[in-house]
Amino acid sequence: MSDTPRHLETIAVTAGRPPHESGAPFNEPVTFASAFVAGGELEYARYGNPSWTALEEALGALEGGECISFASGMAAVSAILEQVPHGGAVVVARHTYQHALLMLDEGATSGRFEVRRVDIADAPAVEATLTGAAILWLESPTNPALEVADIPRLTTAARAAGVRSVVDNTFASPLLQRPLELGADLVVHSATKLIAGHSDVVLGAVVTADAELAERIRHHRGLHGAIPGPMEAFLTLRGLRTLPVRLERAASNARELTRRLADVPGVVEVRYPRFGTVLAIVLADAVAADRVVERVRLWVAATSLGGVESTLERRRRWPTEAPTIPEGLIRLSVGIEHIDDLAADLLQALGE
Ligand SMILES: *Cc1c(COP(=O)(O)O)cnc(C)c1O
């Protein structure tokens, strides 16, 4: 029997550790260095740092590929989009993360990309737009509409059409969804969110099982320089160790909140994709939603998501949010507090 751990919960704890040797630290220490003495594997710290390597081993093992970490999720998104040939077509969900869409829209204006927006839950419509495209950009569940894509079906169709597929796996994490196993060529993460998990780090990552693609993405990082800091890499790996238990608690809280909010007066709709830690409630309009956000005491009114603390936000307060998102939609990022405290605070904020 091999001694390789089989379960993702175990890999999250064991991967990316220094060897078990007497006197060795359990954790890869933070290496603050700009240069390393010549003659070794590492020479200059824009190309490598042991603190990145430990994190990349662990996240790569969880997603089933080679991981390249970046200064932010957006730096990771950018590194992938840079692989699209000039003028190439990108098929993208209309409710993809708003700044990924902004990057594409700005590129479309300058002729860098052709952008084809689709409803990602409508698989036949997505398939019909793949011809001649360079890349299929999937996010599932989407932010903040929480639509779910049929990833195996769409990655299969993309491959048949000669189109590379990418999945932004920020909302699900590898514990709930492993896109490379579902046929995707690349996975992208804002590790800022669930993976780091404590609202104290900005960091991104790309994972792929294609060695040539990995090499190109790593080359891009070294050349363009959007590298993570060693402290950020350390904190992200520290957060990742507890991802499975945080996720279990937060997802169970989210499921229970979905149930408790269903028949509350004023709540027009509750959206929850049946997994994960993010849900959305739709109220009558912006005024009603803003009132709830102002009245919560335990929940934090804030953007971002995936931390141990529960946060909420009316998404249309951002002018760049898609106009197809209802004005009264509040996105709830559920943390690991006690469910009764979370529910009580929301219900008082929703009350008279
Ligand atoms: C936050 C986020 C990003 C961008 O990541 P940063 O770490 O903020 O740069 C990309 N995709 C999704 C789904 C996100 O939620």
The ligand as an SDF file (V2000), in Angstrom:
LIG
                    3D

 15 15  0  0  0  0  0  0  0  0999 V2000
  -11.8690   38.2960   -5.9110 C   0  0  0  0  0  0  0  0  0  0  0  0
  -12.0040   37.5050   -7.1230 C   0  0  0  0  0  0  0  0  0  0  0  0
  -11.0580   37.5890   -8.1670 C   0  0  0  0  0  0  0  0  0  0  0  0
   -9.8800   38.5410   -8.1240 C   0  0  0  0  0  0  0  0  0  0  0  0
   -8.9500   38.1900   -7.1510 O   0  0  0  0  0  0  0  0  0  0  0  0
   -8.0200   39.2320   -6.3270 P   0  0  0  0  0  0  0  0  0  0  0  0
   -7.2670   38.3530   -5.4050 O   0  0  0  0  0  0  0  0  0  0  0  0
   -8.9430   40.2040   -5.6540 O   0  0  0  0  0  0  0  0  0  0  0  0
   -7.1480   39.9290   -7.3240 O   0  0  0  0  0  0  0  0  0  0  0  0
  -11.2250   36.7490   -9.2600 C   0  0  0  0  0  0  0  0  0  0  0  0
  -12.2790   35.9050   -9.3470 N   0  0  0  0  0  0  0  0  0  0  0  0
  -13.2120   35.8230   -8.3800 C   0  0  0  0  0  0  0  0  0  0  0  0
  -14.3510   34.8780   -8.5470 C   0  0  0  0  0  0  0  0  0  0  0  0
  -13.1140   36.6170   -7.2370 C   0  0  0  0  0  0  0  0  0  0  0  0
  -14.0700   36.5340   -6.2970 O   0  0  0  0  0  0  0  0  0  0  0  0
  1  2  1  0
  2  3  1  0
  2 14  2  0
  3  4  1  0
  3 10  2  0
  4  5  1  0
  5  6  1  0
  6  7  2  0
  6  8  1  0
  6  9  1  0
 10 11  1  0
 11 12  2  0
 12 13  1  0
 12 14  1  0
 14 15  1  0
M  END
$$$$
